[in-house]
Amino acid sequence: MKYDRMAAGPADAISEPEPMNSPAPITPPSAIMVMCRCLRLCFKPLDCISLSSLIVGGI
């Protein structure tokens, strides 16, 4: 199927939408905190091995 690149008829100027002064929506802090809690539970380090001993090379 071939699509036409040009529309039939006279070429009318298309008006651009008026710029808006409202900022973009922001994710509420409560939703971010819930996501962080879920990730923390999923990636909880092992209780028997501390992260510092893994980084330093073991004690």
Long-range contacts (C-beta under 8 A, 24 or more apart in sequence): none
